[in-house]
């Protein structure tokens, strides 16, 4: 069974940090592009960051550039999203998603392209 499981969310003060994990089971992440998305209360889901299956290409939403870093660990079959200098506007449920794209340098912010989704992890930034 193909499954993605997010973890690492929580409550943090503005300026704090969290590291989200996206662990895959049933398939090898290195054959998939991975995207991180979020849905804030009352807002539509949006792409935050993505990494190509090759690991050689990453993209970030403008508002998180310089604060978030996406990375992968093939040995652990896990993709991470390091989030620093968090802001209240980062409060949302964060989801990871996988798109089959072997040997590709592409990744996307279009949620419709992704085939597998995790259940989400809540991130709350508040003082």
DOBAMI-686706 format. One record per residue (C-alpha): residue number from 0; chain; x, y negated, z. Coordinates in nm, 2 decimals. Example, Ala and Ser with C-alpha at 12.3 -4.5 7.8 and 13.67 -1.06 7.14 Angstrom:
<atoms>
+------+-------+--------+--------+--------+
! resi ! chain !      X !      Y !      Z !
+------+-------+--------+--------+--------+
!    0 !     A !   1.23 !   0.45 !   0.78 !
!    1 !     A !   1.37 !   0.11 !   0.71 !
+------+-------+--------+--------+--------+
</atoms>
This chain:
<atoms>
+------+-------+--------+--------+--------+
! resi ! chain !      X !      Y !      Z !
+------+-------+--------+--------+--------+
!    0 !     A !   0.00 !   0.00 !   0.00 !
!    1 !     A !   0.14 !  -0.34 !  -0.10 !
!    2 !     A !   0.13 !  -0.58 !   0.18 !
!    3 !     A !   0.27 !  -0.92 !   0.28 !
!    4 !     A !   0.28 !  -1.02 !   0.64 !
!    5 !     A !   0.36 !  -1.38 !   0.76 !
!    6 !     A !   0.49 !  -1.46 !   1.10 !
!    7 !     A !   0.66 !  -1.74 !   1.28 !
!    8 !     A !   0.39 !  -2.00 !   1.31 !
!    9 !     A !   0.30 !  -2.18 !   1.62 !
!   10 !     A !   0.26 !  -2.51 !   1.80 !
!   11 !     A !   0.55 !  -2.76 !   1.77 !
!   12 !     A !   0.61 !  -3.12 !   1.85 !
!   13 !     A !   0.67 !  -3.37 !   1.57 !
!   14 !     A !   1.04 !  -3.35 !   1.47 !
!   15 !     A !   1.06 !  -2.99 !   1.57 !
!   16 !     A !   1.14 !  -2.68 !   1.37 !
!   17 !     A !   0.99 !  -2.34 !   1.28 !
!   18 !     A !   1.10 !  -2.06 !   1.06 !
!   19 !     A !   0.82 !  -1.87 !   0.88 !
!   20 !     A !   0.88 !  -1.51 !   0.76 !
!   21 !     A !   0.71 !  -1.33 !   0.48 !
!   22 !     A !   0.78 !  -0.95 !   0.51 !
!   23 !     A !   0.69 !  -0.72 !   0.23 !
!   24 !     A !   0.60 !  -0.36 !   0.24 !
!   25 !     A !   0.52 !  -0.12 !  -0.04 !
!   26 !     A !   0.72 !  -0.31 !  -0.29 !
!   27 !     A !   1.06 !  -0.47 !  -0.34 !
!   28 !     A !   1.06 !  -0.85 !  -0.31 !
!   29 !     A !   1.36 !  -0.89 !  -0.54 !
!   30 !     A !   1.13 !  -0.80 !  -0.83 !
!   31 !     A !   0.88 !  -1.08 !  -0.74 !
!   32 !     A !   0.87 !  -1.45 !  -0.73 !
!   33 !     A !   0.75 !  -1.57 !  -0.39 !
!   34 !     A !   0.55 !  -1.88 !  -0.32 !
!   35 !     A !   0.46 !  -2.04 !   0.01 !
!   36 !     A !   0.12 !  -2.22 !   0.02 !
!   37 !     A !  -0.07 !  -2.40 !   0.29 !
!   38 !     A !  -0.43 !  -2.50 !   0.36 !
!   39 !     A !  -0.49 !  -2.79 !   0.60 !
!   40 !     A !  -0.83 !  -2.84 !   0.75 !
!   41 !     A !  -1.06 !  -3.01 !   0.50 !
!   42 !     A !  -0.81 !  -2.99 !   0.23 !
!   43 !     A !  -0.74 !  -2.76 !  -0.07 !
!   44 !     A !  -0.47 !  -2.50 !  -0.07 !
!   45 !     A !  -0.14 !  -2.64 !  -0.20 !
!   46 !     A !   0.19 !  -2.51 !  -0.30 !
!   47 !     A !   0.48 !  -2.59 !  -0.07 !
!   48 !     A !   0.78 !  -2.40 !  -0.20 !
!   49 !     A !   0.86 !  -2.11 !  -0.42 !
!   50 !     A !   1.17 !  -1.90 !  -0.51 !
!   51 !     A !   1.23 !  -1.70 !  -0.82 !
!   52 !     A !   1.28 !  -1.32 !  -0.82 !
!   53 !     A !   1.65 !  -1.39 !  -0.91 !
!   54 !     A !   1.68 !  -1.61 !  -0.61 !
!   55 !     A !   1.85 !  -1.87 !  -0.84 !
!   56 !     A !   1.56 !  -2.12 !  -0.86 !
!   57 !     A !   1.36 !  -2.29 !  -0.60 !
!   58 !     A !   1.09 !  -2.56 !  -0.60 !
!   59 !     A !   0.95 !  -2.78 !  -0.32 !
!   60 !     A !   0.66 !  -3.00 !  -0.29 !
!   61 !     A !   0.78 !  -3.36 !  -0.28 !
!   62 !     A !   0.67 !  -3.43 !   0.07 !
!   63 !     A !   0.88 !  -3.14 !   0.21 !
!   64 !     A !   1.20 !  -3.19 !   0.01 !
!   65 !     A !   1.49 !  -3.23 !   0.24 !
!   66 !     A !   1.30 !  -3.08 !   0.53 !
!   67 !     A !   1.20 !  -2.72 !   0.42 !
!   68 !     A !   1.43 !  -2.45 !   0.28 !
!   69 !     A !   1.31 !  -2.13 !   0.12 !
!   70 !     A !   1.54 !  -1.83 !   0.12 !
!   71 !     A !   1.53 !  -1.45 !   0.08 !
!   72 !     A !   1.70 !  -1.15 !   0.25 !
!   73 !     A !   1.68 !  -0.85 !   0.01 !
!   74 !     A !   1.81 !  -0.62 !   0.28 !
!   75 !     A !   1.52 !  -0.71 !   0.50 !
!   76 !     A !   1.27 !  -0.75 !   0.21 !
!   77 !     A !   1.17 !  -1.08 !   0.36 !
!   78 !     A !   1.15 !  -1.44 !   0.24 !
!   79 !     A !   1.18 !  -1.72 !   0.49 !
!   80 !     A !   1.07 !  -2.08 !   0.50 !
!   81 !     A !   1.28 !  -2.29 !   0.74 !
!   82 !     A !   1.08 !  -2.60 !   0.83 !
!   83 !     A !   1.27 !  -2.88 !   1.00 !
!   84 !     A !   1.16 !  -3.23 !   1.11 !
!   85 !     A !   0.80 !  -3.12 !   1.11 !
!   86 !     A !   0.53 !  -3.38 !   1.08 !
!   87 !     A !   0.16 !  -3.38 !   1.19 !
!   88 !     A !   0.07 !  -3.36 !   0.82 !
!   89 !     A !   0.24 !  -3.03 !   0.80 !
!   90 !     A !  -0.03 !  -2.88 !   1.02 !
!   91 !     A !  -0.20 !  -2.60 !   0.82 !
!   92 !     A !  -0.23 !  -2.23 !   0.77 !
!   93 !     A !   0.07 !  -2.11 !   0.57 !
!   94 !     A !   0.04 !  -1.82 !   0.33 !
!   95 !     A !   0.30 !  -1.64 !   0.13 !
!   96 !     A !   0.22 !  -1.48 !  -0.21 !
!   97 !     A !   0.40 !  -1.26 !  -0.46 !
!   98 !     A !   0.41 !  -1.26 !  -0.83 !
!   99 !     A !   0.57 !  -0.98 !  -1.03 !
!  100 !     A !   0.85 !  -1.14 !  -1.23 !
!  101 !     A !   1.16 !  -0.92 !  -1.24 !
!  102 !     A !   1.48 !  -1.08 !  -1.35 !
!  103 !     A !   1.31 !  -1.42 !  -1.38 !
!  104 !     A !   1.43 !  -1.76 !  -1.29 !
!  105 !     A !   1.08 !  -1.90 !  -1.27 !
!  106 !     A !   0.84 !  -1.96 !  -0.99 !
!  107 !     A !   0.52 !  -2.15 !  -0.97 !
!  108 !     A !   0.29 !  -2.36 !  -0.76 !
!  109 !     A !  -0.02 !  -2.23 !  -0.94 !
!  110 !     A !  -0.19 !  -2.00 !  -0.68 !
!  111 !     A !  -0.38 !  -1.83 !  -0.96 !
!  112 !     A !  -0.06 !  -1.67 !  -1.09 !
!  113 !     A !   0.01 !  -1.48 !  -0.77 !
!  114 !     A !  -0.11 !  -1.12 !  -0.73 !
!  115 !     A !  -0.06 !  -1.05 !  -0.36 !
!  116 !     A !  -0.12 !  -1.26 !  -0.06 !
!  117 !     A !  -0.06 !  -1.24 !   0.31 !
!  118 !     A !  -0.31 !  -1.32 !   0.58 !
!  119 !     A !  -0.15 !  -1.65 !   0.68 !
!  120 !     A !   0.01 !  -1.80 !   0.99 !
!  121 !     A !  -0.10 !  -2.11 !   1.17 !
!  122 !     A !   0.14 !  -2.40 !   1.20 !
!  123 !     A !   0.03 !  -2.69 !   1.43 !
!  124 !     A !   0.25 !  -3.00 !   1.47 !
!  125 !     A !   0.12 !  -3.21 !   1.75 !
!  126 !     A !   0.25 !  -3.40 !   2.05 !
+------+-------+--------+--------+--------+
</atoms>
